[in-house]
Amino acid sequence: MSDSFHEPEWFREGIRHIWLPYTQMQNSPLPQAVKAVQGSRIILEDGRELIDGVASWWTACHGYNHPHIKEAVAAQLDKMPHVMLAGLSNEPAFTLATRLAALTPGDLNRVFISESGSVSVEIALKLAVQYWLNRGRPERQKIIAFKNGYHGDTIGTMAIGDSENIMHSPFAGLMHHQQILDIPADEKTRQDVELFLEYNAGECAAVVLEPLVQGAGGMIFHDTETVKFINDTCKKHDLLLILDEIMVGFGRLGSMFACQQADVVPDILTLSKSLTGGTMALAATVASDRIFEAFLSDDIEDCFMHGPTYTGNALACAAANASLDLFETEPRLEQVQNIAAKLKAELVPCRSIKGVVDVRTMGALGVVELDDMGDVDDMYWIRKKFVEEGCWVRPFGNIVYLMPPFVISDEELSTLTDTVVKIVGEWSDRKPS
Ligand SMILES: Cc1ncc(COP(=O)(O)O)c(C=O)c1O
């Protein structure tokens, strides 16, 4: 790896041993060495501060080091960090299940707790397939998902993501073939979905969708009508609907859950990321009564066969409960409205920059889409420029986006948006004409 600065000892040693995510370890720029985080700021070992426009992969919705979450985790650590959830129980996990059942819409009343977003989606897929098995329809195994979707990096979730995604294409040989369709956002694609289902629904278990925004696949938006159409189509063909709200759940798009904007209640909902306010690894797969009841019988083989070692981890569940408290006691959704209005207004100047093909915002998410980022060195260049300007913004592909913590101040947010306008302008000036 290249670049140099006066790294602390832990960094110098560790960089020779750690294997970083999505990183070409031979020549990628070195990661920033972080000393601490606070509010919407990342404090580097060399003393510089970065305003965070990414919220640590969209998790830190309350900002960093919120005292309420810290206190809850410390108090739980004192009592019991973890106890296995098979044959034993713990208060934070049971309380979290009760609270998520109350908070999520409709009869999403059963909560299976796991340790990461990808695993929560794997669990959703397994639930869907075993649901049909238990109902006497073992042929209903296939999963339908959509182009540009992203549901994780495990083998099962890669199979329902976009096969052309650079992150997943090397592993095509490992994956079970699933059905990836164009998202039915217009008349033609709706007809295509209908036609496909007319002939194939009988072999399909479920449809999986990231509602309103397909995130890691390119921050692509669709409207509530599309979510409604998919829901109606699932009902018509008796398919289960799995909504993956790992990125958008907990307020990011302006409502607690994105599906509420479309007035749709899925059969299964997956949650993670902001679940613990960005403090601990935790995820939840929330199933409706109908799904749960299909697993009840006198036969042990009908029960759900899944049990991650750390399911129901008391420490992480305490963090999640504290995070839910903050949604009740602090004005998160109002903050999202404020961020939404500012992103919408302040990213407008990007529209007139040569090479910008789209500027779009939804809730506390702002996206500037470039015609072509250029090569990987251009991406490194643009990322480095943001750090030089005191901002943590991490474009990928041809997408520059902001997803700040909800507690970000107006001034900090304006610094982020001004910097996006400035650096996208400089990127445009460097482009060969
Ligand atoms: C919509 C969506 N689903 C699933 C995942 C996978 O979550 P994790 O990285 O925690 O496995 C992500 C992560 O970005 C995501 O955005």
The ligand as an SDF file (V2000), in Angstrom:
LIG
                    3D

 16 16  0  0  0  0  0  0  0  0999 V2000
  -29.5710   -2.9900    1.6530 C   0  0  0  0  0  0  0  0  0  0  0  0
  -28.4530   -3.7650    2.2780 C   0  0  0  0  0  0  0  0  0  0  0  0
  -28.6380   -5.0540    2.5660 N   0  0  0  0  0  0  0  0  0  0  0  0
  -27.6750   -5.8050    3.1410 C   0  0  0  0  0  0  0  0  0  0  0  0
  -26.4470   -5.2480    3.4510 C   0  0  0  0  0  0  0  0  0  0  0  0
  -25.3770   -6.1100    4.0750 C   0  0  0  0  0  0  0  0  0  0  0  0
  -25.1740   -5.7470    5.3950 O   0  0  0  0  0  0  0  0  0  0  0  0
  -23.8180   -6.1600    6.1360 P   0  0  0  0  0  0  0  0  0  0  0  0
  -22.7230   -5.3800    5.4870 O   0  0  0  0  0  0  0  0  0  0  0  0
  -24.0500   -5.7600    7.5600 O   0  0  0  0  0  0  0  0  0  0  0  0
  -23.6570   -7.6200    5.9810 O   0  0  0  0  0  0  0  0  0  0  0  0
  -26.2110   -3.9150    3.1570 C   0  0  0  0  0  0  0  0  0  0  0  0
  -24.9050   -3.3020    3.4350 C   0  0  0  0  0  0  0  0  0  0  0  0
  -24.5350   -2.2900    2.8990 O   0  0  0  0  0  0  0  0  0  0  0  0
  -27.2390   -3.1520    2.5540 C   0  0  0  0  0  0  0  0  0  0  0  0
  -27.0760   -1.8530    2.2520 O   0  0  0  0  0  0  0  0  0  0  0  0
  1  2  1  0
  2  3  1  0
  2 15  2  0
  3  4  2  0
  4  5  1  0
  5  6  1  0
  5 12  2  0
  6  7  1  0
  7  8  1  0
  8  9  2  0
  8 10  1  0
  8 11  1  0
 12 13  1  0
 12 15  1  0
 13 14  2  0
 15 16  1  0
M  END
$$$$
